[in-house]
Amino acid sequence: MQTLVCEKCGTQLKCGSTKDRSCWCMNLPNMTGNFVLADSFLCTDCLTAGQAKAITRQKKKQKAQRHVERDFRSAP
């Protein structure tokens, strides 16, 4: 794992990306308005314009709702 520094705010984070596994940042939307981020690193907060925690909470709610709906459909 390598330590990366956010180019915008200076936050240090560990990158778990490998040849076989992408990093967590690939699962977050780029809300910076700058879609040319090749060879640059932004932390979760900067990448999502301060919305990383809210996005993660929303994704968890959506996943839970899908499970409830799936269980409801499979009930006798």
N, C-alpha and C positions, 0 to 999 in steps of 0.2 A: 504494500500500500504506500502510495506517495502522498506527501502533504502538499496541497496547493493553496495559493493565496488569491483571494478574490481581487480582481483587478480594479473593482470599483470602490470597495469599502475596506479591503485589507484583511478580512476574516480568513483564518486558516482552517481548512477542512481536509479530511482524509478522502482520497479517491480510491474506491475499490474496483475500478474498472480493470478488466483483464482481456485477453484475446477472446475468451469464451463468454464473458459476462460484461454487460454494459453497466455504467455507473448510474446511481440514483438520479442524476440530473437529466438523464435521457427520458425519464418519466414525468418530468415537469414541463409545463408550457413556457416558452420564451415570451415574456410579456414586456420586454425592455423596449420593443419597437426597433431594435437592431437585430436583424436576422443574419448578420454576417459575424458569427461568433467563432469561426474556425481559429484554432490555436489560441483561444482565450478561455479564461475560467471566470465564472461568476458564481457566488454562493447562492444558496436557495432563495434567500430574501431578495437579493439583487436580481436574480434571474426572473423571479416572479413578481417583481415590483412590490415587494413587501407582503405578498399574499400566500407564501408557501404554506403556512400553518392552516389558513382557511381552506386552501385547495386540498390539502391532505385530509382535513376533517370532512370536507364535502365528498371526497372520493370514498372514504370509509363509510359514510352514510349511504351512498349509492350502492356500495357493495353489500352492505347489510340488507338494504331494501331488496336487492336482487335475490338474496338468499331467502328472504321471507316470501317473496313472490314465487320462487321456485318450489319451496316447501309447500306452499298453499296449493299450487297446481298439481303436485304429486300426492296430496292427501286424498284418501278414498272418498 
